[in-house]
Amino acid sequence: MTAPTGGAGAGAGPAATPPAAAAPATAGPFSDQGPGPQATTQPEPSPATDFRRPPTRAEAVEFGLLLALLVPFYTWLLPQEGPLQWAGFALVAMVIVYIVWFSPHRRLEAAARRSLLEVPAMLAWSMVVIWGILPLGPLGKMAGNGLIGWTVVYILFFARQAQGDSWEDWGMGDPWRYLAALRAGPRRREVWLALLGVNLALALACWFADDTVHAIVHRALRKAFGLRHEGHLPFPALLAVVLPAANLLLAFVRYDNLREAGRLLGWYFALGSAGAMLAGYWYIYVIHAGWVEIQPMRGLTGMGGYVLWGTLQELLFLSYFNTRIRKGLDSPLLSALLTAIVFSLYHLTAYTLMGICFAVMIVWALLFQAAPNLFLLGFVHGISGGFGTAFAIQGMPPIRIKASVGPFNR
């Protein structure tokens, strides 16, 4: 292990944490320098905070050792009931304690320590509410839901400002800069034409494919918020829902690193899809002599409806948790590992899903750290999560993975 690179001691370094690394801003349609309403002139990150760089040998060794400790938890100890499972949870707790308080790759500046310490505090608070208060009958459920609501309000509206994060740190674009660019940007004519095209395409979809749009909206609201309203809105009302939501989203998209994030996520999606199809072919056709029927419309609504839920998950675990973590650590691998641990623990008690979430979030966190772009990653998350709905397995028992989580789904 190496000595901490974030500073020589508790007093070393500036009072504010340098911005976590992101892909360099490029030119674009909303900036004075070209594409992206969020293109900035921030200095290049130092090696200690550049999360696009290859890991050092010490970082790789630390990551490998911790991963070797965690794999038995997710593959063996976690599904066991009783002492073995509790021993596994104790192991995970020790790994978290080591990363936050003892790792040589933690940053020592005061702001960095505050950022990192918020992670175990928020995790502990959430577990107390979910597992200690929610199950306490009707009053506990009411109080727990209220506390969860206030926690979400803090994360969405106060956490970023409280920790001094920029919109770009969270993988988002500055909506005020976006609006200013629409009013007086150097390429506002092209931008307005693009916006007009997007809104026209959405309006045509609402008119000619209203059943599909309704199915996507209903699935998104049910998946993200538990709303089960299945009413069919008339065309003007559907437009009044879809167009404002789409234009609000466009104001928060980060455009300056869209190309870099798209390239990384494109490779991830292509390789992941190929791997899933090869594994599925081997398992379904070769092992069980089954077959698959493709249902494209079911897949379209499944993937489209999952995008909102995927984006909300990335907002919590990457925009919030990963930003807190990577501002407190100088190791990209360690930051991704801790993010994955946190993500998996919120999926108790779906044990198989927890292992999958742990493995996948390591990859997602590394991609986000290299080019933070919330909405593009949320889109890919949604497509990946709903991809299986396009295929109906025949000739063999269905593949089922428990996806229900929380104290009421044991």
C-alpha positions in Angstrom: 0.0 0.0 0.0 1.1 3.6 -0.6 0.8 6.6 1.5 -2.3 8.7 1.0 -2.0 10.8 -2.2 -4.8 13.2 -1.3 -2.6 15.2 1.1 0.2 14.9 3.6 -2.0 15.2 6.6 -5.3 16.4 7.9 -4.4 20.0 7.2 -3.0 19.5 3.7 -4.8 20.7 0.7 -7.4 23.3 0.1 -10.5 23.6 2.2 -12.8 22.6 -0.7 -12.4 19.3 -2.4 -11.3 19.6 -6.0 -14.0 18.6 -8.5 -14.1 14.9 -9.2 -12.8 13.9 -12.6 -15.0 14.1 -15.6 -14.3 13.8 -19.3 -13.0 17.1 -20.6 -15.6 19.5 -21.9 -15.9 19.6 -25.7 -17.5 22.0 -28.0 -21.3 21.8 -28.5 -24.5 23.5 -29.5 -25.1 25.4 -26.3 -21.7 26.7 -25.3 -19.7 29.7 -26.4 -17.0 27.2 -27.4 -19.3 24.8 -29.3 -21.4 21.8 -28.0 -22.9 21.4 -24.7 -24.6 24.1 -22.6 -22.4 22.8 -19.8 -19.0 23.2 -21.5 -16.7 24.8 -18.9 -13.2 26.0 -18.5 -12.4 24.0 -15.4 -8.7 23.0 -15.1 -7.6 19.5 -15.8 -7.9 17.4 -12.7 -4.7 16.4 -10.8 -3.6 12.8 -10.9 -5.0 12.3 -7.4 -8.5 13.2 -8.6 -8.4 12.1 -12.2 -10.7 9.1 -12.3 -10.1 8.6 -16.0 -6.5 7.4 -15.4 -5.4 3.8 -15.1 -5.2 2.5 -11.5 -1.9 2.3 -9.8 -0.5 -1.1 -8.8 -1.3 -0.3 -5.1 -4.9 0.6 -6.0 -5.3 -2.6 -8.0 -3.8 -4.8 -5.2 -6.1 -3.2 -2.6 -9.2 -3.6 -4.9 -8.3 -7.2 -5.6 -7.9 -8.2 -2.0 -11.1 -6.5 -0.9 -13.0 -8.1 -3.9 -11.6 -11.5 -2.9 -13.1 -11.0 0.6 -16.5 -9.9 -0.8 -17.0 -12.6 -3.4 -17.7 -15.4 -0.8 -20.3 -13.1 0.9 -22.3 -12.6 -2.3 -21.9 -16.2 -3.5 -22.1 -18.3 -0.3 -22.7 -16.5 3.0 -25.5 -14.1 1.9 -28.1 -16.8 1.0 -27.5 -18.7 4.3 -29.9 -18.0 7.1 -28.5 -17.6 10.6 -24.9 -17.2 11.9 -23.2 -17.6 8.5 -25.3 -14.8 7.0 -24.6 -12.5 10.0 -20.9 -13.3 9.7 -21.1 -12.2 6.1 -22.7 -8.9 7.1 -20.0 -8.4 9.7 -17.4 -8.9 6.9 -19.1 -6.3 4.7 -19.2 -3.9 7.6 -15.5 -4.4 8.2 -14.8 -3.7 4.6 -16.8 -0.5 4.7 -15.0 0.6 7.9 -11.6 -0.1 6.3 -12.4 1.9 3.2 -13.8 4.9 5.0 -11.4 5.1 8.0 -8.2 3.2 7.2 -7.6 2.9 3.5 -4.4 4.7 2.4 -6.3 5.9 -0.6 -8.8 8.1 1.4 -8.4 11.8 1.0 -7.5 13.7 4.2 -8.8 17.2 3.5 -11.7 18.3 5.7 -14.2 18.6 2.8 -13.2 15.2 1.4 -13.7 13.6 4.8 -17.1 15.2 5.2 -18.1 13.9 1.8 -17.0 10.3 2.4 -18.4 10.1 6.0 -21.8 11.0 4.7 -21.9 7.6 2.9 -21.9 5.3 6.0 -24.1 7.8 7.8 -26.7 7.8 5.0 -26.5 4.0 4.6 -27.0 3.4 8.4 -29.8 5.9 8.5 -31.6 4.2 5.5 -31.2 0.7 7.0 -32.6 1.9 10.4 -35.7 3.4 8.6 -36.2 0.5 6.2 -35.6 -2.4 8.6 -36.2 -0.8 12.0 -39.1 1.5 11.5 -41.1 0.5 8.4 -42.0 -3.0 9.8 -43.5 -1.6 13.1 -47.1 -1.9 12.0 -49.3 0.8 10.4 -47.7 3.7 12.4 -44.2 2.5 11.6 -45.0 2.3 8.0 -46.4 5.8 7.9 -43.5 7.2 9.9 -41.0 5.2 7.8 -42.4 6.4 4.5 -42.4 10.0 5.8 -38.7 9.7 6.8 -37.9 8.1 3.4 -39.7 11.0 1.7 -37.7 13.6 3.6 -34.5 11.8 2.9 -35.2 11.8 -0.8 -36.0 15.6 -0.6 -32.6 16.1 1.1 -30.8 14.1 -1.6 -32.6 15.8 -4.5 -32.7 19.4 -3.4 -30.1 20.0 -0.7 -27.2 17.4 -0.8 -25.6 18.8 -3.9 -25.4 22.4 -2.5 -24.5 21.3 1.0 -21.4 19.5 -0.3 -20.5 22.1 -2.9 -21.0 19.7 -5.9 -21.5 21.1 -9.4 -24.2 19.9 -11.7 -21.4 18.2 -13.7 -20.2 16.3 -10.6 -23.6 14.6 -10.6 -23.5 13.9 -14.3 -26.1 16.5 -15.1 -26.2 19.8 -17.0 -26.8 23.2 -15.5 -30.5 24.1 -16.3 -29.8 27.8 -15.9 -27.0 27.7 -18.4 -29.2 25.7 -20.7 -31.9 28.4 -20.6 -29.4 31.2 -21.0 -28.0 29.4 -24.1 -31.5 29.1 -25.6 -32.1 32.9 -25.1 -28.7 34.2 -26.3 -26.4 31.3 -27.2 -24.3 31.6 -30.4 -26.0 28.6 -32.0 -29.5 29.1 -30.6 -31.1 28.8 -34.0 -29.8 25.2 -34.5 -30.8 24.4 -31.0 -34.4 25.6 -31.4 -34.7 23.7 -34.6 -33.5 20.5 -32.8 -35.9 21.1 -30.0 -38.8 21.7 -32.4 -37.8 18.4 -34.1 -37.8 16.5 -30.8 -41.2 17.9 -29.8 -42.7 17.2 -33.2 -41.5 13.6 -33.1 -43.0 13.1 -29.6 -46.3 14.7 -30.7 -46.4 12.4 -33.7 -45.7 9.4 -31.5 -48.5 10.4 -29.1 -50.9 10.7 -32.1 -50.0 7.6 -34.2 -48.7 5.3 -31.4 -50.7 6.4 -28.4 -51.3 2.9 -27.1 -47.5 2.3 -27.0 -46.8 5.7 -25.4 -49.5 5.0 -22.8 -48.0 1.6 -22.1 -44.6 3.1 -21.6 -45.8 5.9 -19.4 -47.9 3.5 -17.3 -45.1 1.1 -16.8 -42.6 3.9 -16.0 -44.9 5.3 -13.3 -45.7 1.9 -11.9 -42.0 0.9 -11.8 -40.7 4.1 -10.3 -43.5 5.3 -8.0 -45.9 2.3 -7.6 -48.7 4.2 -9.4 -51.1 1.7 -11.0 -53.4 4.1 -12.9 -54.2 2.5 -16.3 -56.5 5.3 -17.7 -56.2 6.3 -21.3 -55.6 10.0 -21.8 -57.0 11.9 -24.7 -54.4 13.3 -27.1 -54.2 16.8 -25.6 -53.8 15.5 -22.1 -51.1 13.0 -23.2 -49.2 15.8 -24.9 -49.5 17.8 -21.7 -47.8 15.0 -19.8 -45.1 13.9 -22.3 -43.9 17.2 -23.8 -43.2 19.1 -20.5 -41.5 16.0 -19.0 -39.3 15.6 -22.1 -38.3 19.3 -22.2 -37.6 19.4 -18.5 -35.3 16.4 -18.9 -33.5 18.0 -21.8 -32.7 21.0 -19.6 -30.8 18.7 -17.2 -28.9 16.6 -19.7 -25.1 17.0 -19.6 -24.1 17.7 -23.2 -20.4 18.5 -23.0 -19.3 14.8 -22.5 -22.1 13.2 -24.4 -19.9 11.8 -27.1 -17.3 10.3 -24.7 -20.0 8.8 -22.4 -21.9 7.5 -25.4 -18.8 5.8 -26.7 -18.1 4.1 -23.4 -21.7 3.1 -22.8 -22.0 1.9 -26.4 -19.2 -0.6 -25.9 -20.6 -1.7 -22.5 -24.1 -2.2 -24.1 -22.7 -4.0 -27.1 -20.5 -6.4 -25.2 -23.1 -6.9 -22.4 -25.8 -7.7 -25.0 -23.6 -10.1 -26.9 -22.6 -11.9 -23.6 -26.2 -12.1 -22.4 -27.4 -13.6 -25.8 -24.5 -16.1 -25.9 -25.2 -17.2 -22.3 -28.9 -17.3 -23.0 -28.5 -19.4 -26.1 -26.3 -21.9 -24.2 -28.6 -22.1 -21.2 -32.0 -22.2 -23.1 -31.2 -24.0 -26.4 -28.3 -26.2 -25.4 -28.9 -27.1 -21.8 -32.7 -27.2 -21.6 -33.7 -27.6 -25.3 -36.0 -24.7 -25.1 -36.5 -21.8 -27.5 -37.2 -18.1 -27.5 -40.0 -16.1 -29.2 -39.3 -12.5 -29.9 -42.0 -10.0 -28.8 -40.8 -6.6 -30.0 -43.7 -4.4 -28.8 -43.5 -6.0 -25.4 -39.8 -5.4 -25.3 -40.3 -1.7 -26.5 -42.7 -0.9 -23.7 -40.6 -2.9 -21.1 -37.4 -1.1 -22.0 -39.1 2.3 -22.4 -40.9 2.0 -19.1 -37.7 0.9 -17.2 -35.7 4.0 -18.4 -37.3 6.3 -15.7 -36.6 3.7 -12.9 -33.1 3.2 -14.1 -32.4 6.9 -14.2 -33.8 7.4 -10.7 -31.5 4.6 -9.4 -28.5 6.1 -11.1 -29.4 9.5 -9.6 -29.3 8.0 -6.1 -26.4 5.6 -6.4 -24.1 7.4 -8.9 -25.0 11.1 -8.8 -25.3 11.1 -5.0 -23.5 8.2 -3.4 -20.7 7.8 -6.0 -20.0 11.6 -6.0 -19.7 11.5 -2.2 -17.4 8.5 -2.4 -15.1 9.7 -5.2 -14.7 13.1 -3.6 -13.4 11.3 -0.5 -11.1 8.7 -2.2 -8.4 9.0 -4.8 -8.7 5.4 -6.1 -11.1 4.9 -9.0 -11.3 1.1 -8.2 -12.0 1.6 -4.5 -14.6 4.2 -5.2 -16.4 1.9 -7.6 -16.2 -1.0 -5.1 -17.8 1.0 -2.3 -20.5 2.3 -4.6 -21.3 -1.3 -5.6 -21.5 -2.5 -1.9 -23.9 0.3 -1.1 -26.0 -0.4 -4.2 -26.3 -4.1 -3.4 -27.3 -3.5 0.3 -30.4 -1.6 -0.8 -31.6 -4.8 -2.6 -32.0 -6.9 0.5 -33.4 -9.6 0.6 -33.2 -10.5 -3.1 -29.9 -12.3 -2.6 -29.2 -13.4 -6.2 -30.1 -9.9 -7.4 -27.7 -8.4 -4.8 -24.8 -10.3 -6.3 -25.8 -9.2 -9.8 -26.2 -5.6 -8.6 -22.8 -5.7 -6.9 -21.0 -6.9 -10.0 -22.8 -4.7 -12.5 -22.5 -1.5 -10.3 -18.7 -1.9 -10.3 -18.8 -1.5 -14.1 -21.4 1.3 -14.0 -19.4 3.3 -11.4 -16.2 3.0 -13.4 -18.1 4.2 -16.6 -19.7 7.0 -14.7 -16.4 8.1 -13.1 -14.8 8.2 -16.5 -17.5 10.3 -18.1 -20.3 11.3 -15.7 -23.5 11.5 -17.6 -26.6 10.6 -15.6 -29.3 10.5 -18.2 -27.3 8.6 -20.8 -26.4 6.0 -18.2 -30.0 5.9 -17.0 -31.1 5.3 -20.5 -28.7 2.4 -21.0 -29.7 1.0 -17.5 -33.3 1.1 -18.6 -32.6 -0.6 -21.9 -30.5 -3.3 -20.1 -33.0 -3.8 -17.4 -36.0 -4.2 -19.7 -34.1 -6.1 -22.5 -35.4 -9.5 -21.3 -39.0 -8.5 -21.8 -38.6 -8.7 -25.6 -38.1 -12.5 -25.3 -40.6 -15.1 -24.2 -38.9 -18.4 -23.2 -40.8 -21.5 -24.4 -40.3 -25.3 -23.8 -38.7 -25.0 -20.4 -39.5 -23.6 -16.9 -39.2 -19.8 -16.8 -36.1 -18.3 -15.4 -37.0 -16.4 -12.2 -34.8 -14.2 -10.1 -36.4 -12.6 -7.0 -36.6 -8.9 -7.6 -38.8 -7.8 -4.7 -36.8 -6.1 -2.0 -37.3 -4.7 1.5 -38.8 -5.9 4.8 -42.2 -6.8 3.3 -40.8 -9.1 0.7 -38.7 -11.7 2.6 
